Amino acid sequence: MTDATTRKIAELNDLCRKAFGVGGRLFQTSGISALSAADQSAIREKVETFDAFTPDNDPYGERDFGAFEHNGDRIFWKIDYYDLSLSQGSEDASDAAKTVRVLTIMLASEY
């Protein structure tokens, strides 16, 4: 993959993460959904503003994964790339016209 392709994927992932519903879909697991509305909102805000990318959690530079603590719980978020029918992986994650991003937010214990 070229550096330009990786940068484009990272930009699209940032857009998906920072503006839920733009270029993607949001899914939160039952563990997240069971938390209070205030906690869910705070967690979504932490996902939107996440910027602690390192070679350990972002080895390919796509900014598609993060982890943080919230009220004693470890939270993971991950962006996956699907084709427009959501039936298989996208053939080109750098092409927004061919890709639906699914941002999943979960308790680490649900992984």
MMTF fields as JSON, N, C-alpha, C and O atoms, coordinates in Angstrom:
{
  "mmtfVersion": "1.0.0",
  "mmtfProducer": "UNKNOWN",
  "numBonds": 443,
  "numAtoms": 444,
  "numGroups": 111,
  "numChains": 1,
  "numModels": 1,
  "chainsPerModel": [1],
  "groupsPerChain": [111],
  "chainIdList": ["A"],
  "bondAtomList": [4, 2, 8, 6, 12, 10, 16, 14, 20, 18, 24, 22, 28, 26, 32, 30, 36, 34, 40, 38, 44, 42, 48, 46, 52, 50, 56, 54, 60, 58, 64, 62, 68, 66, 72, 70, 76, 74, 80, 78, 84, 82, 88, 86, 92, 90, 96, 94, 100, 98, 104, 102, 108, 106, 112, 110, 116, 114, 120, 118, 124, 122, 128, 126, 132, 130, 136, 134, 140, 138, 144, 142, 148, 146, 152, 150, 156, 154, 160, 158, 164, 162, 168, 166, 172, 170, 176, 174, 180, 178, 184, 182, 188, 186, 192, 190, 196, 194, 200, 198, 204, 202, 208, 206, 212, 210, 216, 214, 220, 218, 224, 222, 228, 226, 232, 230, 236, 234, 240, 238, 244, 242, 248, 246, 252, 250, 256, 254, 260, 258, 264, 262, 268, 266, 272, 270, 276, 274, 280, 278, 284, 282, 288, 286, 292, 290, 296, 294, 300, 298, 304, 302, 308, 306, 312, 310, 316, 314, 320, 318, 324, 322, 328, 326, 332, 330, 336, 334, 340, 338, 344, 342, 348, 346, 352, 350, 356, 354, 360, 358, 364, 362, 368, 366, 372, 370, 376, 374, 380, 378, 384, 382, 388, 386, 392, 390, 396, 394, 400, 398, 404, 402, 408, 406, 412, 410, 416, 414, 420, 418, 424, 422, 428, 426, 432, 430, 436, 434, 440, 438],
  "bondOrderList": [1, 1, 1, 1, 1, 1, 1, 1, 1, 1, 1, 1, 1, 1, 1, 1, 1, 1, 1, 1, 1, 1, 1, 1, 1, 1, 1, 1, 1, 1, 1, 1, 1, 1, 1, 1, 1, 1, 1, 1, 1, 1, 1, 1, 1, 1, 1, 1, 1, 1, 1, 1, 1, 1, 1, 1, 1, 1, 1, 1, 1, 1, 1, 1, 1, 1, 1, 1, 1, 1, 1, 1, 1, 1, 1, 1, 1, 1, 1, 1, 1, 1, 1, 1, 1, 1, 1, 1, 1, 1, 1, 1, 1, 1, 1, 1, 1, 1, 1, 1, 1, 1, 1, 1, 1, 1, 1, 1, 1, 1],
  "groupList": [{"groupName": "MET", "atomNameList": ["N", "CA", "C", "O"], "elementList": ["N", "C", "C", "O"], "formalChargeList": [0, 0, 0, 0], "bondAtomList": [1, 0, 2, 1, 3, 2], "bondOrderList": [1, 1, 2], "singleLetterCode": "M", "chemCompType": "L-PEPTIDE LINKING"}, {"groupName": "THR", "atomNameList": ["N", "CA", "C", "O"], "elementList": ["N", "C", "C", "O"], "formalChargeList": [0, 0, 0, 0], "bondAtomList": [1, 0, 2, 1, 3, 2], "bondOrderList": [1, 1, 2], "singleLetterCode": "T", "chemCompType": "L-PEPTIDE LINKING"}, {"groupName": "ASP", "atomNameList": ["N", "CA", "C", "O"], "elementList": ["N", "C", "C", "O"], "formalChargeList": [0, 0, 0, 0], "bondAtomList": [1, 0, 2, 1, 3, 2], "bondOrderList": [1, 1, 2], "singleLetterCode": "D", "chemCompType": "L-PEPTIDE LINKING"}, {"groupName": "ALA", "atomNameList": ["N", "CA", "C", "O"], "elementList": ["N", "C", "C", "O"], "formalChargeList": [0, 0, 0, 0], "bondAtomList": [1, 0, 2, 1, 3, 2], "bondOrderList": [1, 1, 2], "singleLetterCode": "A", "chemCompType": "L-PEPTIDE LINKING"}, {"groupName": "ARG", "atomNameList": ["N", "CA", "C", "O"], "elementList": ["N", "C", "C", "O"], "formalChargeList": [0, 0, 0, 0], "bondAtomList": [1, 0, 2, 1, 3, 2], "bondOrderList": [1, 1, 2], "singleLetterCode": "R", "chemCompType": "L-PEPTIDE LINKING"}, {"groupName": "LYS", "atomNameList": ["N", "CA", "C", "O"], "elementList": ["N", "C", "C", "O"], "formalChargeList": [0, 0, 0, 0], "bondAtomList": [1, 0, 2, 1, 3, 2], "bondOrderList": [1, 1, 2], "singleLetterCode": "K", "chemCompType": "L-PEPTIDE LINKING"}, {"groupName": "ILE", "atomNameList": ["N", "CA", "C", "O"], "elementList": ["N", "C", "C", "O"], "formalChargeList": [0, 0, 0, 0], "bondAtomList": [1, 0, 2, 1, 3, 2], "bondOrderList": [1, 1, 2], "singleLetterCode": "I", "chemCompType": "L-PEPTIDE LINKING"}, {"groupName": "GLU", "atomNameList": ["N", "CA", "C", "O"], "elementList": ["N", "C", "C", "O"], "formalChargeList": [0, 0, 0, 0], "bondAtomList": [1, 0, 2, 1, 3, 2], "bondOrderList": [1, 1, 2], "singleLetterCode": "E", "chemCompType": "L-PEPTIDE LINKING"}, {"groupName": "LEU", "atomNameList": ["N", "CA", "C", "O"], "elementList": ["N", "C", "C", "O"], "formalChargeList": [0, 0, 0, 0], "bondAtomList": [1, 0, 2, 1, 3, 2], "bondOrderList": [1, 1, 2], "singleLetterCode": "L", "chemCompType": "L-PEPTIDE LINKING"}, {"groupName": "ASN", "atomNameList": ["N", "CA", "C", "O"], "elementList": ["N", "C", "C", "O"], "formalChargeList": [0, 0, 0, 0], "bondAtomList": [1, 0, 2, 1, 3, 2], "bondOrderList": [1, 1, 2], "singleLetterCode": "N", "chemCompType": "L-PEPTIDE LINKING"}, {"groupName": "CYS", "atomNameList": ["N", "CA", "C", "O"], "elementList": ["N", "C", "C", "O"], "formalChargeList": [0, 0, 0, 0], "bondAtomList": [1, 0, 2, 1, 3, 2], "bondOrderList": [1, 1, 2], "singleLetterCode": "C", "chemCompType": "L-PEPTIDE LINKING"}, {"groupName": "PHE", "atomNameList": ["N", "CA", "C", "O"], "elementList": ["N", "C", "C", "O"], "formalChargeList": [0, 0, 0, 0], "bondAtomList": [1, 0, 2, 1, 3, 2], "bondOrderList": [1, 1, 2], "singleLetterCode": "F", "chemCompType": "L-PEPTIDE LINKING"}, {"groupName": "GLY", "atomNameList": ["N", "CA", "C", "O"], "elementList": ["N", "C", "C", "O"], "formalChargeList": [0, 0, 0, 0], "bondAtomList": [1, 0, 2, 1, 3, 2], "bondOrderList": [1, 1, 2], "singleLetterCode": "G", "chemCompType": "PEPTIDE LINKING"}, {"groupName": "VAL", "atomNameList": ["N", "CA", "C", "O"], "elementList": ["N", "C", "C", "O"], "formalChargeList": [0, 0, 0, 0], "bondAtomList": [1, 0, 2, 1, 3, 2], "bondOrderList": [1, 1, 2], "singleLetterCode": "V", "chemCompType": "L-PEPTIDE LINKING"}, {"groupName": "GLN", "atomNameList": ["N", "CA", "C", "O"], "elementList": ["N", "C", "C", "O"], "formalChargeList": [0, 0, 0, 0], "bondAtomList": [1, 0, 2, 1, 3, 2], "bondOrderList": [1, 1, 2], "singleLetterCode": "Q", "chemCompType": "L-PEPTIDE LINKING"}, {"groupName": "SER", "atomNameList": ["N", "CA", "C", "O"], "elementList": ["N", "C", "C", "O"], "formalChargeList": [0, 0, 0, 0], "bondAtomList": [1, 0, 2, 1, 3, 2], "bondOrderList": [1, 1, 2], "singleLetterCode": "S", "chemCompType": "L-PEPTIDE LINKING"}, {"groupName": "PRO", "atomNameList": ["N", "CA", "C", "O"], "elementList": ["N", "C", "C", "O"], "formalChargeList": [0, 0, 0, 0], "bondAtomList": [1, 0, 2, 1, 3, 2], "bondOrderList": [1, 1, 2], "singleLetterCode": "P", "chemCompType": "L-PEPTIDE LINKING"}, {"groupName": "TYR", "atomNameList": ["N", "CA", "C", "O"], "elementList": ["N", "C", "C", "O"], "formalChargeList": [0, 0, 0, 0], "bondAtomList": [1, 0, 2, 1, 3, 2], "bondOrderList": [1, 1, 2], "singleLetterCode": "Y", "chemCompType": "L-PEPTIDE LINKING"}, {"groupName": "HIS", "atomNameList": ["N", "CA", "C", "O"], "elementList": ["N", "C", "C", "O"], "formalChargeList": [0, 0, 0, 0], "bondAtomList": [1, 0, 2, 1, 3, 2], "bondOrderList": [1, 1, 2], "singleLetterCode": "H", "chemCompType": "L-PEPTIDE LINKING"}, {"groupName": "TRP", "atomNameList": ["N", "CA", "C", "O"], "elementList": ["N", "C", "C", "O"], "formalChargeList": [0, 0, 0, 0], "bondAtomList": [1, 0, 2, 1, 3, 2], "bondOrderList": [1, 1, 2], "singleLetterCode": "W", "chemCompType": "L-PEPTIDE LINKING"}],
  "groupTypeList": [0, 1, 2, 3, 1, 1, 4, 5, 6, 3, 7, 8, 9, 2, 8, 10, 4, 5, 3, 11, 12, 13, 12, 12, 4, 8, 11, 14, 1, 15, 12, 6, 15, 3, 8, 15, 3, 3, 2, 14, 15, 3, 6, 4, 7, 5, 13, 7, 1, 11, 2, 3, 11, 1, 16, 2, 9, 2, 16, 17, 12, 7, 4, 2, 11, 12, 3, 11, 7, 18, 9, 12, 2, 4, 6, 11, 19, 5, 6, 2, 17, 17, 2, 8, 15, 8, 15, 14, 12, 15, 7, 2, 3, 15, 2, 3, 3, 5, 1, 13, 4, 13, 8, 1, 6, 0, 8, 3, 15, 7, 17],
  "groupIdList": [1, 2, 3, 4, 5, 6, 7, 8, 9, 10, 11, 12, 13, 14, 15, 16, 17, 18, 19, 20, 21, 22, 23, 24, 25, 26, 27, 28, 29, 30, 31, 32, 33, 34, 35, 36, 37, 38, 39, 40, 41, 42, 43, 44, 45, 46, 47, 48, 49, 50, 51, 52, 53, 54, 55, 56, 57, 58, 59, 60, 61, 62, 63, 64, 65, 66, 67, 68, 69, 70, 71, 72, 73, 74, 75, 76, 77, 78, 79, 80, 81, 82, 83, 84, 85, 86, 87, 88, 89, 90, 91, 92, 93, 94, 95, 96, 97, 98, 99, 100, 101, 102, 103, 104, 105, 106, 107, 108, 109, 110, 111],
  "secStructList": [7, 7, 2, 2, 2, 2, 2, 2, 2, 2, 2, 2, 2, 2, 2, 2, 2, 2, 1, 6, 6, 1, 1, 3, 3, 3, 3, 3, 7, 2, 2, 2, 2, 6, 1, 7, 2, 2, 2, 2, 2, 2, 2, 2, 2, 2, 2, 2, 2, 7, 7, 7, 7, 7, 6, 6, 6, 7, 6, 6, 1, 7, 7, 7, 3, 3, 3, 3, 3, 3, 6, 6, 3, 3, 3, 3, 3, 3, 3, 3, 3, 3, 7, 6, 6, 1, 1, 1, 5, 7, 1, 7, 6, 6, 7, 6, 6, 6, 7, 3, 3, 3, 3, 3, 3, 3, 3, 4, 4, 4, 7],
  "xCoordList": [0.839, 0.0, 0.892, 1.921, 0.512, 1.32, 1.045, 0.031, 1.964, 1.775, 0.526, -0.195, 0.261, -0.923, -2.208, -3.18, -2.213, -3.382, -3.606, -4.735, -2.537, -2.642, -3.157, -4.007, -2.654, -3.117, -4.602, -5.329, -5.06, -6.479, -7.351, -8.396, -6.929, -7.67, -7.735, -8.798, -6.619, -6.582, -7.525, -8.227, -7.546, -8.442, -9.904, -10.71, -10.245, -11.622, -11.988, -13.119, -11.044, -11.302, -11.512, -12.396, -10.705, -10.885, -12.262, -12.928, -12.686, -14.005, -15.103, -16.036, -14.995, -15.975, -16.02, -17.097, -14.87, -14.766, -15.215, -15.845, -14.9, -15.19, -16.595, -17.125, -17.196, -18.542, -19.354, -19.6, -19.77, -20.501, -21.584, -22.319, -21.667, -22.681, -22.211, -22.852, -21.093, -20.54, -19.524, -18.456, -19.85, -18.933, -18.863, -17.964, -19.797, -19.75, -20.973, -21.914, -20.925, -22.012, -21.411, -20.283, -22.166, -21.734, -22.441, -23.656, -21.684, -22.233, -21.615, -20.395, -22.444, -21.905, -22.479, -23.65, -21.629, -22.001, -22.999, -23.258, -23.544, -24.523, -23.91, -24.605, -22.63, -21.974, -21.936, -22.162, -21.654, -21.668, -23.097, -23.352, -24.026, -25.425, -26.04, -27.008, -25.492, -26.011, -25.552, -26.086, -24.58, -24.1, -25.093, -25.969, -24.951, -25.834, -25.667, -24.642, -26.679, -26.613, -25.433, -24.776, -25.162, -24.034, -22.709, -21.828, -22.567, -21.331, -21.188, -20.094, -22.272, -22.214, -21.789, -20.965, -22.341, -21.986, -20.516, -19.824, -20.037, -18.64, -17.701, -16.648, -18.074, -17.258, -17.208, -16.135, -18.354, -18.367, -17.506, -16.819, -17.542, -16.697, -15.217, -14.408, -14.859, -13.457, -13.024, -11.873, -13.933, -13.62, -13.412, -12.446, -14.311, -14.22, -12.912, -12.342, -12.44, -11.257, -9.982, -8.928, -10.055, -8.889, -7.754, -7.952, -6.563, -5.406, -4.122, -3.023, -4.264, -3.101, -2.642, -2.464, -2.452, -2.02, -0.522, 0.269, -0.151, 1.252, 1.521, 0.579, 2.782, 3.067, 2.456, 2.205, 2.216, 1.608, 0.127, -0.334, -0.625, -2.06, -2.439, -3.599, -1.46, -1.717, -0.531, 0.073, -0.188, 1.031, 1.003, 2.06, -0.184, -0.283, -0.608, -0.716, -0.763, -1.013, -2.407, -2.626, -3.367, -4.725, -5.656, -6.781, -5.206, -6.01, -7.377, -8.428, -7.314, -8.54, -8.801, -9.715, -8.017, -8.194, -7.723, -6.778, -8.393, -7.95, -8.461, -9.403, -7.834, -8.225, -7.984, -7.031, -8.871, -8.735, -9.522, -10.281, -9.331, -10.043, -11.207, -11.11, -12.305, -13.439, -14.075, -14.587, -14.036, -14.636, -14.226, -15.054, -12.962, -12.446, -12.619, -12.144, -13.285, -13.46, -12.502, -12.275, -11.947, -11.129, -12.07, -12.877, -11.975, -12.838, -11.99, -10.904, -12.491, -11.87, -12.812, -14.033, -12.237, -13.011, -12.212, -10.981, -12.937, -12.303, -13.14, -14.369, -12.472, -13.157, -12.834, -11.67, -13.884, -13.741, -14.318, -15.162, -13.849, -14.198, -15.013, -14.572, -16.209, -17.098, -17.472, -17.363, -17.92, -18.464, -19.82, -20.314, -20.414, -21.649, -22.821, -23.748, -22.796, -23.877, -23.643, -24.497, -22.503, -22.104, -22.016, -22.143, -21.798, -21.749, -20.325, -20.106, -19.368, -17.972, -17.065, -17.53, -15.782, -14.819, -14.758, -15.045, -14.378, -14.233, -13.029, -12.006, -13.157, -12.02, -11.0, -9.849, -11.42, -10.511, -10.956, -11.818, -10.372, -10.763, -10.45, -10.946, -9.637, -9.323, -10.359, -10.288, -11.313, -12.336, -13.674, -14.331, -14.066, -15.304, -16.537, -17.557, -16.467, -17.605, -17.805, -18.867, -16.79, -16.863, -16.863, -16.902, -16.82, -16.574, -17.557, -17.822, -18.096, -18.855, -17.982, -17.583, -17.696, -16.93, -17.893, -18.937, -17.54, -18.331, -17.427, -16.421, -17.81, -17.09, -17.768, -18.926, -17.042, -17.559, -16.904, -15.682, -17.744, -17.261, -17.673, -18.838, -16.711, -16.999, -16.192, -15.157, -16.669, -15.881, -14.8, -15.07, -13.597, -12.511, -12.898, -12.496, -13.663, -14.072, -14.993, -15.178, -15.578, -16.45, -15.684, -16.257, -14.409, -13.615, -13.384, -12.731],
  "yCoordList": [-1.171, 0.0, 1.245, 1.269, 2.251, 3.462, 4.372, 4.235, 5.291, 6.26, 7.101, 7.415, 7.468, 8.267, 7.494, 8.068, 6.204, 5.371, 5.274, 5.4, 5.052, 4.965, 6.282, 6.275, 7.414, 8.719, 8.91, 9.438, 8.488, 8.622, 7.771, 8.228, 6.537, 5.664, 6.304, 6.326, 6.823, 7.462, 8.669, 8.868, 9.469, 10.631, 10.205, 10.798, 9.176, 8.678, 8.075, 8.229, 7.392, 6.833, 7.942, 7.843, 8.998, 10.12, 10.752, 11.084, 10.917, 11.482, 10.597, 11.098, 9.305, 8.356, 8.438, 8.429, 8.515, 8.514, 9.841, 9.864, 10.924, 12.246, 12.736, 13.593, 12.22, 12.632, 11.372, 10.997, 10.721, 9.46, 9.581, 10.567, 8.574, 8.553, 9.128, 8.911, 9.866, 10.401, 9.398, 9.225, 8.751, 7.784, 6.471, 5.663, 6.256, 5.011, 4.825, 5.619, 3.76, 3.423, 3.156, 2.676, 3.468, 3.255, 2.036, 1.893, 1.168, 0.016, 0.006, 0.084, -0.088, -0.283, -1.574, -1.9, -2.288, -3.605, -3.486, -2.394, -4.615, -4.629, -4.139, -3.538, -4.387, -3.905, -2.396, -1.816, -1.753, -0.289, 0.222, 1.191, -0.426, 0.004, -0.131, 0.562, -1.012, -1.204, -0.106, 0.014, 0.683, 1.775, 2.932, 2.995, 3.828, 4.993, 5.832, 5.755, 6.627, 7.513, 8.473, 8.78, 8.945, 9.861, 9.171, 9.756, 7.921, 7.182, 6.902, 7.035, 6.516, 6.271, 7.529, 7.464, 8.662, 9.921, 10.259, 10.686, 10.074, 10.361, 9.442, 9.88, 8.184, 7.229, 7.625, 7.624, 7.963, 8.393, 9.642, 9.77, 10.551, 11.746, 11.373, 11.954, 10.406, 9.969, 9.304, 9.446, 8.581, 7.987, 9.099, 9.068, 10.077, 11.178, 11.953, 12.382, 12.133, 12.97, 12.153, 12.722, 10.85, 9.984, 10.404, 10.578, 10.564, 10.907, 10.243, 10.654, 9.225, 8.538, 7.379, 6.259, 7.656, 6.62, 6.387, 7.33, 5.115, 4.719, 3.56, 2.977, 3.217, 2.031, 0.747, -0.201, 0.708, -0.487, -0.623, -1.723, 0.484, 0.382, 0.806, 0.69, 1.297, 1.751, 1.419, 2.32, 0.125, -0.243, 0.087, 0.203, 0.24, 0.505, 1.962, 2.338, 2.783, 4.205, 4.544, 5.64, 3.628, 3.851, 4.479, 4.852, 4.597, 5.162, 4.473, 5.114, 3.133, 2.334, 1.609, 0.788, 1.891, 1.217, 2.131, 2.903, 2.032, 2.747, 2.063, 1.272, 2.375, 1.831, 2.906, 3.681, 2.932, 3.897, 3.397, 2.432, 4.057, 3.731, 4.701, 5.887, 4.159, 5.003, 4.413, 3.294, 5.175, 4.744, 3.321, 2.533, 3.003, 1.701, 0.604, -0.513, 0.897, -0.089, 0.23, 1.394, -0.812, -0.658, -0.676, -1.595, 0.331, 0.473, 0.318, 0.889, -0.46, -0.59, 0.023, -0.031, 0.597, 0.96, 0.512, 0.517, 0.126, -0.424, -0.058, -0.106, 0.308, 0.571, -0.564, -0.889, -1.158, -2.207, -1.685, -0.79, -2.26, -1.798, -2.859, -3.999, -2.475, -3.396, -2.84, -1.641, -3.748, -3.301, -2.64, -2.66, -2.063, -1.305, -2.145, -1.613, -3.451, -4.321, -4.834, -5.521, -4.506, -4.967, -6.49, -7.069, -7.132, -8.597, -9.143, -10.328, -8.292, -8.735, -7.523, -6.384, -7.778, -6.7, -5.826, -6.271, -4.569, -3.636, -4.014, -4.461, -3.831, -4.107, -2.975, -3.167, -1.785, -0.64, 0.319, 1.168, 0.184, 1.003, 2.476, 3.311, 2.811, 4.222, 4.894, 6.103, 4.137, 4.657, 4.717, 3.696, 5.933, 6.105, 5.683, 5.334, 5.706, 5.312, 3.802, 3.321, 3.051, 1.585, 0.988, -0.233, 1.831, 1.34, 1.92, 3.123, 1.042, 1.458, 1.128, -0.019, 2.147, 1.947, 1.628, 2.267, 0.634, 0.303, 0.512, -0.176, 1.478, 1.797, 1.071, 1.342, 0.146, -0.616, -0.129, -0.003, 0.145, 0.527, -0.577, -0.974, -1.077, -2.211, -2.151, -1.488, -2.836, -3.082, -4.086, -5.031, -3.894, -4.846, -6.255, -7.225, -6.381, -7.703, -8.407, -9.62, -7.683, -8.296, -8.777, -9.439, -8.459, -8.834, -10.31, -10.798],
  "zCoordList": [0.0, 0.0, 0.0, 0.675, -0.735, -0.814, 0.386, 1.07, 0.619, 1.699, 1.462, 2.41, 0.213, -0.11, 0.19, 0.681, -0.103, 0.179, 1.681, 2.154, 2.426, 3.887, 4.461, 5.352, 3.961, 4.442, 4.154, 4.996, 2.981, 2.616, 3.532, 3.995, 3.796, 4.717, 6.094, 6.713, 6.581, 7.898, 7.942, 8.933, 6.881, 6.825, 6.863, 7.58, 6.09, 6.09, 7.442, 7.903, 8.077, 9.409, 10.432, 11.283, 10.356, 11.27, 11.087, 12.067, 9.847, 9.577, 10.165, 10.792, 9.966, 10.505, 12.032, 12.627, 12.647, 14.113, 14.714, 15.772, 14.057, 14.608, 14.28, 14.987, 13.241, 12.821, 12.574, 11.428, 13.656, 13.537, 12.478, 12.427, 11.645, 10.597, 9.278, 8.25, 9.282, 8.04, 7.519, 8.106, 6.44, 5.869, 6.616, 6.383, 7.503, 8.257, 9.127, 9.109, 9.881, 10.807, 12.171, 12.289, 13.181, 14.555, 15.123, 14.988, 15.752, 16.45, 17.832, 17.972, 18.845, 20.183, 20.744, 20.548, 21.437, 21.945, 23.095, 23.601, 23.489, 24.578, 25.885, 26.705, 26.088, 27.304, 27.368, 28.43, 26.254, 26.197, 26.326, 27.041, 25.635, 25.673, 27.061, 27.377, 27.893, 29.249, 30.212, 31.314, 29.806, 30.654, 30.633, 29.771, 31.57, 31.622, 30.355, 29.678, 30.046, 28.887, 29.014, 28.019, 30.216, 30.43, 30.134, 29.503, 30.591, 30.305, 28.815, 28.267, 28.153, 26.711, 25.97, 25.058, 26.351, 25.713, 25.948, 25.024, 27.171, 27.496, 26.718, 26.255, 26.575, 25.823, 24.354, 23.751, 23.77, 22.365, 22.167, 21.153, 23.124, 23.031, 23.079, 22.356, 23.929, 23.992, 22.688, 22.275, 22.037, 20.736, 19.709, 18.946, 19.688, 18.73, 18.859, 17.855, 20.079, 20.316, 20.498, 20.781, 20.344, 20.541, 19.608, 18.405, 20.186, 19.357, 19.844, 19.471, 20.671, 21.253, 20.375, 20.854, 19.094, 18.161, 18.31, 18.355, 18.386, 18.521, 17.572, 17.036, 17.355, 16.538, 17.114, 16.37, 18.42, 19.023, 18.671, 18.365, 18.712, 18.451, 17.035, 16.638, 16.273, 14.901, 14.001, 13.417, 13.883, 13.159, 11.665, 11.045, 11.08, 9.639, 9.33, 8.163, 10.367, 10.166, 9.688, 9.173, 9.844, 9.345, 10.385, 10.056, 11.622, 12.715, 12.797, 12.799, 12.866, 12.873, 14.189, 14.258, 15.243, 16.525, 17.644, 17.48, 18.777, 19.959, 21.212, 21.164, 22.325, 23.617, 24.674, 24.593, 25.663, 26.752, 27.959, 27.866, 29.077, 30.306, 30.487, 30.176, 30.999, 31.372, 32.62, 32.603, 33.695, 34.974, 35.358, 35.815, 35.173, 35.566, 34.535, 34.739, 33.438, 32.362, 31.223, 30.893, 30.63, 29.438, 28.248, 28.109, 27.385, 26.218, 24.965, 24.868, 24.001, 22.689, 21.651, 21.798, 20.618, 19.433, 18.209, 18.215, 17.166, 15.967, 14.754, 14.802, 13.666, 12.402, 11.436, 11.204, 10.88, 9.869, 8.556, 8.544, 7.455, 6.109, 5.377, 5.228, 4.922, 4.212, 2.847, 2.591, 1.974, 0.696, 0.955, 2.082, -0.068, 0.114, 0.597, 1.208, 0.334, 0.792, 2.212, 2.773, 2.786, 4.122, 4.206, 5.285, 3.055, 3.037, 2.991, 3.24, 2.675, 2.635, 2.812, 2.824, 2.946, 3.096, 1.863, 0.752, 2.073, 0.96, 0.112, 0.632, -1.181, -2.068, -2.035, -2.426, -1.567, -1.519, -0.422, -0.648, 0.762, 1.918, 1.733, 2.49, 0.741, 0.489, -0.407, -0.627, -0.921, -1.818, -1.074, -0.87, -0.673, 0.088, -0.709, -0.114, -2.03, -2.859, -2.877, -3.274, -2.448, -2.445, -1.048, -0.9, -0.017, 1.338, 2.339, 2.349, 3.187, 4.361, 5.57, 5.772, 6.362, 7.583, 8.713, 8.846, 9.532, 10.706, 11.91, 12.085, 12.733, 13.95, 15.097, 15.416, 15.718, 16.841, 18.119, 18.201, 19.125, 20.447, 21.407, 21.44, 22.195, 23.073, 24.36, 24.427, 25.362, 26.549, 26.166, 25.426, 26.654, 26.343, 26.771, 26.13, 27.831, 28.305, 27.318, 27.42, 26.363, 25.362, 24.144, 23.278, 24.062, 22.893, 22.837, 21.914]
}
